[in-house]
Amino acid sequence: MPFAVIGAEWVCSLPNNTKNRDKEVDEVIRDARAVHSPENLADFLGRRQAALDHSWPFLLDFARSEIAAGRREVEWIGHILISLGELAAQAAGHFLIAYASPPTSDPRPAHFERAAGAYRELGRPLPAALSALAAELATFTPQRIRQGVDVGALKQAAEEVGKADAGCGRRIAHPVVTHIACLQLAKQVMSGGPIPSMAFAVSDDDLVVLRIGMVGALARPDRAAEAARWIQRLRGLPEGSHEELDHLVDLLGDVRDWEPRLVLLRDMLDAGDQRDVTLTDLAGTLLELRRWPEAKAELKARLEARTGRERNDLLRAMVRMGSIAADPEARAWALMLEQPPAPRAERNLRAHYEGGSLTIDPSVPPGEVQEHIMAAMIMGLAPEQAAILRDDLKEQDPELHARVLRLLPLAARPVSTAGAHLARATELFRENRYEEAIGEFQAALAIEPDLEYGRLGLGDSYYMTGRYELAIAQFRRSIAIRPTPQAWRFLGDAILRGPGPRHEARQCYERALALDPDYQGAREMLRLVSGTP
């Protein structure tokens, strides 16, 4: 609650700049929303620097409206404002970067402090005091909580807000007191004290502190799952929920604390968690601990019970980890990957030819009878005879030939040069020869740039070799051609591994599930990233 309340009060402490907004301002705001990396920022500033001289207050208003709506994804607006010469813009920029940063981010307190200093220089006591309070709150790292929760400076910072604005001081008083109680409870948990059994109302910011305490308590990792399940009860989640446990798994992975992570994951599996993502997290942890044979045994046992897309997802994880471990079986697992089914015919064939006998559906319109007969014969003849018939038809009646092809599945159509490259690329990928596969996928796409599976396969090859930014670009192009659940899932995985924001990965998994609600792999990944601070 404290940071959400501080953000809301900060929004109200600044003047509105909504007059004289024009089309150019709207374009600047639109372009700013697309900035998600240093490269994007440099490009944006190069194109929009002149316009920013008068439009940055409107950009700040947009950021404030985002915060007022409960959204914190305003970091790059902060970077834009910091790049400007205006002290007021820089003060706001530092506040926005800190506000959008993860709770345990090292630079977070410093950005709040810089915002406070700039606001003091501007003679703005309320935003200065709010920024200083946020800076003090942000200093409560796991190390500081473990050493002891001295909240004197925090209480003093809250009092300074009240001196700047009595009403604001009253509004933040209760959230700060509640947060102090959570800090003290986190210290208790970290020190080995009892995990409370009662449930009470907590905010997202308070939950972050309790999670920090939970991580700090992992000198006794057997208590981790108990603490996580208690936090789930605080949130009112159902008994079988995994969300807080997943949070803890992520946090331990981020700090590379592998032994406690292993204890937690084994507890989750013993408690009945049957999700493949939990097993692959366990395997990845064992791999980090140089215990690959154990991981491999766990994965192979689960693989026997999987079919279809879930089997493919598990195999992909096994190939990645097996390649890292230099396991000779990794190549065999890659060969076991099932490729997406060949596209069906564009129209339903309503005729059948077999053993010299031809039947045709009487509902076929008279003007389409000939193309259905020819397509049925091509499907029913031996491959050599079918190829001769197809080639003769192309030469004698190109228009009829084109209509017949629309009734044939891909396997019965003539193989184009691009198709030959694509088939070769697919085979190389299945053999775990990713660099060679990349060359063949590129050759296919040079001939037919809109080959959907070519883009997907090229992106997957980049992904398997750790080139996540290149993979992201290809998955996006595949989606532009035709959005599929698999492409959205792959894009989310690449963003999660690469430089992109986690919220974008979450959106990808949501889009995959919108297209295929039964896609369990996408659902498990969505659970993994949802709500991550």
Number of C-alpha atoms within 10 A of each C-alpha: 18 22 22 19 17 22 24 17 19 22 20 14 16 15 9 13 15 10 7 9 11 9 8 13 19 14 12 20 20 12 15 20 15 13 19 16 14 11 9 15 20 13 13 17 16 10 13 17 17 10 14 20 12 11 21 22 19 21 25 25 18 18 26 24 14 15 21 18 10 12 13 19 18 25 20 23 26 24 21 23 25 20 14 17 10 12 16 18 23 22 28 29 29 26 31 29 25 29 27 18 20 14 21 17 12 13 14 22 26 18 23 30 23 22 31 28 18 22 23 16 14 13 11 17 19 24 28 27 28 31 33 25 28 27 24 20 22 21 20 22 17 20 12 12 23 20 11 14 16 14 15 8 12 21 16 13 21 23 19 20 25 20 15 17 15 12 11 21 19 14 14 21 16 13 21 21 15 17 21 20 13 20 24 21 21 29 26 20 24 25 19 14 12 12 18 12 11 8 13 10 9 17 16 15 18 23 21 19 25 25 22 26 27 25 26 23 24 22 13 14 19 14 19 25 20 16 25 24 20 19 25 21 18 17 17 13 15 10 9 11 15 19 20 24 22 22 20 23 24 17 18 19 16 10 8 13 16 20 15 22 25 21 18 26 24 15 17 19 14 10 11 9 17 12 14 22 20 20 21 19 19 25 26 23 23 20 20 15 12 12 14 20 14 13 22 19 12 15 20 13 10 14 17 9 9 15 11 9 17 17 19 20 19 23 24 19 20 25 23 19 20 22 17 12 16 11 15 10 13 22 18 13 21 23 17 15 20 13 15 9 7 10 10 13 16 12 13 12 20 17 20 19 18 12 7 8 9 13 12 15 12 10 8 14 9 8 7 12 16 15 20 22 20 24 27 23 22 25 20 18 16 10 12 10 13 19 16 12 16 21 14 13 17 15 10 10 10 13 11 15 19 13 17 25 21 18 22 22 18 17 12 17 18 12 12 12 13 21 20 14 22 24 18 17 28 24 16 21 27 20 18 21 16 21 16 14 26 22 14 24 29 20 20 25 21 12 14 15 15 16 21 21 21 28 26 24 26 30 29 27 27 22 24 21 13 15 16 24 17 17 28 25 15 23 29 19 20 25 18 12 15 14 17 17 22 22 28 25 26 24 30 29 22 27 21 19 17 18 13 17 14 19 17 14 25 24 17 23 29 21 20 26 22 12 14 15 13 11 18 16 22 28 18 15 21 21 18 21 20 17 14 18 17
